[in-house]
Amino acid sequence: MTTATKNSPFPVNPLDKISQSSDDTLRRRIICGVLESYNGSYDTLSEGVQNAVDAIEDAKLNGAKGPFLLEVTLNLDENWLSIMDTGVGMIPEEVAGAFAPNVSYKDKPDMLKKREKSPYRGYKGVGLTFLAYGTDDIVMHSKSGGVLTKGRMQYGRAWATGKRTPPALVVEDSNPSPLDGYAHGTFVKVQFSDQTRPKSLSRLASTFEGWSTILTTRTAAGQILLNLEAVVQIDLRLTLVSNGRTR
């Protein structure tokens, strides 16, 4: 049994936003359509980073104070990656619904000023859906307005592929958060397995230099928008854990 703290929105099924029907056929069809639209080995990293960059730029334009950090950690020994940003963050209700398809918080009135300066890199509203239902273990912490919300969802892919009948619920995560020392931001951690794409991070690259190249050529961290002024200088940090060593 999951015990939620006061004012926690969990446990919740993010797909309740699609339909209140108990028949999951439509829901699975929609989710599988999202998963099939992704076919690259780096999509998980790319989606996570582009959301982070957009959030950091929004934070800057809305008057937030730095530091403006983007921290990417790749643990090849345990086969997971995490992305932490000090962007605008999300309120509890937004965290609870963020994994649903076609949900985006980038069209809020106080965020529209970014479009005058630079286009959003991600705007379809299915990136987090792909991360959550393309894997079977995702953690997401987010802080906004001084409120830290910590959620975790397991068995998203197992449910989407029909291998699991009970719905995948977002429950409250009890683990410490890397956001504890920051005023705002979001942290996402995704676990890979034999059922995910990629199955193994180490098969994509095994060195710090290799992952640095991937980060700067395959994600928004290295994207240059021609004829547009940079919104904010981002402190990009990469950590690689491999063979018991951290670099």
C-alpha positions in Angstrom: 0.0 0.0 0.0 1.3 3.4 -0.9 1.0 6.2 1.6 0.9 9.7 0.3 1.9 12.8 2.1 -0.4 15.6 2.7 -1.5 17.3 -0.5 0.1 14.6 -2.6 -1.7 13.8 -5.9 -0.7 10.2 -5.8 -1.4 7.4 -6.5 -2.9 8.3 -9.9 -3.3 6.8 -13.3 -2.1 9.4 -15.8 -4.2 7.9 -18.5 -7.4 8.9 -16.7 -7.0 12.1 -18.7 -7.8 10.1 -21.9 -10.9 8.3 -20.7 -12.6 7.3 -17.5 -13.7 4.0 -19.2 -12.5 0.8 -17.6 -11.8 -0.6 -21.1 -8.1 -0.1 -21.7 -8.2 -1.0 -25.4 -8.4 2.6 -26.6 -5.7 3.7 -24.1 -3.3 0.9 -25.2 -3.8 1.8 -28.8 -3.0 5.4 -28.2 0.1 4.7 -26.1 1.4 2.1 -28.5 1.0 4.7 -31.3 3.2 7.0 -29.4 5.8 4.3 -28.8 5.9 3.3 -32.4 6.6 6.9 -33.4 10.0 6.6 -31.8 12.6 4.4 -33.4 16.0 5.8 -32.4 18.4 4.5 -29.8 19.0 7.9 -28.4 15.4 9.0 -28.3 15.1 8.7 -24.5 18.1 10.9 -23.9 17.1 13.4 -26.6 13.5 13.8 -25.3 14.7 14.3 -21.8 17.4 16.8 -22.7 15.1 18.9 -24.9 12.5 19.2 -22.2 15.2 20.2 -19.8 16.6 22.9 -22.1 13.2 24.4 -22.7 12.4 24.4 -19.0 15.7 26.2 -18.2 15.1 28.8 -20.9 11.6 29.4 -19.5 13.0 29.9 -16.0 15.4 32.5 -17.2 12.8 34.4 -19.2 10.4 34.4 -16.3 12.9 36.0 -14.0 14.2 33.0 -12.0 17.6 33.2 -10.5 20.4 30.7 -11.4 22.3 28.6 -11.4 21.0 27.2 -14.7 22.1 23.6 -14.6 21.6 20.6 -16.9 23.1 17.5 -15.3 23.1 14.2 -17.3 24.2 11.0 -15.5 24.7 7.7 -17.3 25.1 4.7 -15.0 26.3 1.9 -17.3 26.8 -0.5 -14.4 23.1 -0.3 -13.4 21.8 0.6 -16.9 20.0 3.8 -16.1 20.2 7.5 -17.1 19.0 10.6 -15.3 18.6 14.2 -16.3 18.3 17.1 -13.8 17.6 20.7 -14.7 17.0 23.8 -12.8 14.2 25.0 -15.0 10.7 26.2 -14.1 9.6 22.9 -12.6 6.0 21.6 -12.2 3.4 21.8 -9.5 2.0 18.5 -8.1 -1.0 18.3 -10.4 1.2 18.8 -13.4 3.6 16.0 -12.3 0.6 13.7 -11.8 -0.6 14.2 -15.4 2.7 14.7 -17.2 2.9 11.1 -18.6 -0.4 11.3 -20.4 -0.1 11.8 -24.2 -0.8 15.2 -25.7 -0.1 17.0 -22.4 2.1 20.0 -22.5 2.6 22.8 -20.0 4.5 25.0 -22.5 1.4 26.9 -23.6 0.7 28.5 -20.2 0.2 32.2 -20.6 3.3 33.0 -18.4 5.5 30.9 -20.7 4.4 32.3 -24.1 7.1 35.0 -23.9 9.7 32.4 -24.9 8.2 32.1 -28.4 9.3 35.7 -29.0 12.9 34.8 -28.3 13.3 31.2 -29.4 11.1 28.3 -30.5 10.4 25.4 -28.2 12.4 22.3 -29.0 9.7 20.0 -27.8 6.0 20.8 -28.0 4.1 17.7 -29.1 3.4 16.6 -25.5 4.3 13.0 -25.9 8.0 13.0 -24.9 7.3 12.0 -21.3 4.7 9.6 -22.4 7.4 7.8 -24.4 9.8 7.8 -21.5 7.2 6.5 -19.1 5.5 3.8 -21.2 8.6 2.8 -23.2 10.2 1.6 -20.0 9.1 -0.1 -16.8 10.6 2.2 -14.2 10.7 6.0 -14.3 11.2 8.4 -11.5 10.3 12.1 -11.8 10.8 14.8 -9.2 9.9 18.4 -9.8 9.9 21.6 -7.7 7.9 24.7 -8.4 6.9 27.5 -6.0 9.0 25.8 -3.2 6.9 22.6 -3.4 8.8 19.4 -4.3 6.7 16.6 -5.8 8.3 13.1 -6.2 6.7 10.5 -8.3 7.6 7.0 -9.6 5.8 4.8 -12.2 6.6 1.2 -12.9 5.4 -1.4 -15.4 4.4 1.2 -18.0 5.7 -0.8 -21.0 4.5 -4.1 -19.5 1.0 -2.6 -19.4 1.2 -1.0 -22.8 2.2 -4.3 -24.5 -0.5 -6.3 -22.7 1.9 -8.3 -20.5 0.4 -6.7 -17.4 -3.3 -6.1 -16.7 -3.3 -3.7 -13.7 -2.8 -0.1 -14.8 0.6 1.5 -14.3 0.1 4.1 -11.5 2.3 7.0 -10.5 3.0 6.7 -6.8 4.9 8.8 -4.4 8.7 8.3 -4.4 10.3 8.2 -1.0 13.9 8.5 -2.1 15.9 11.7 -1.5 15.9 14.2 -4.4 18.8 15.9 -6.1 16.5 18.9 -6.3 16.6 19.4 -2.5 19.4 22.0 -2.8 17.6 24.0 -5.6 14.7 26.4 -5.7 13.1 24.9 -8.8 13.7 22.3 -11.5 12.9 18.7 -12.6 14.7 15.4 -12.2 13.9 12.3 -14.4 15.5 8.9 -14.0 14.8 6.1 -16.4 15.8 2.4 -16.0 16.6 0.3 -19.1 16.1 -3.5 -19.5 15.9 -6.2 -22.1 12.4 -4.9 -23.0 13.4 -1.3 -23.7 15.1 0.6 -26.5 18.0 0.7 -26.0 18.4 -2.5 -24.0 21.8 -1.6 -22.8 23.4 1.9 -22.6 26.9 0.5 -22.6 26.2 -0.9 -26.1 25.7 2.6 -27.4 28.9 4.0 -26.0 31.2 2.9 -23.2 33.4 5.9 -22.7 33.0 9.5 -21.3 34.2 10.9 -24.7 31.6 8.8 -26.6 28.7 10.0 -24.4 29.9 13.5 -24.6 29.8 13.4 -28.3 26.3 11.9 -28.3 25.1 14.5 -25.9 26.4 17.4 -28.0 25.4 16.0 -31.4 22.2 14.1 -30.8 20.4 16.3 -28.3 19.4 19.9 -27.7 22.4 20.4 -25.5 24.4 20.9 -28.7 21.8 22.5 -30.8 22.4 25.8 -32.4 19.4 27.9 -33.5 20.6 30.0 -36.5 19.9 33.7 -36.4 18.6 33.6 -32.9 20.1 35.0 -29.7 20.9 32.5 -26.9 18.3 32.8 -24.1 20.6 31.6 -21.3 24.0 30.2 -20.7 23.5 26.6 -19.4 26.0 24.9 -17.2 26.1 21.4 -18.8 27.5 18.6 -16.6 28.0 15.0 -17.7 28.7 12.1 -15.2 29.5 8.6 -16.4 29.5 5.6 -14.0 31.2 2.5 -15.5 33.1 -0.5 -14.0 32.7 1.0 -10.6 34.3 4.3 -11.6 32.7 7.7 -11.8 33.9 10.3 -14.2 
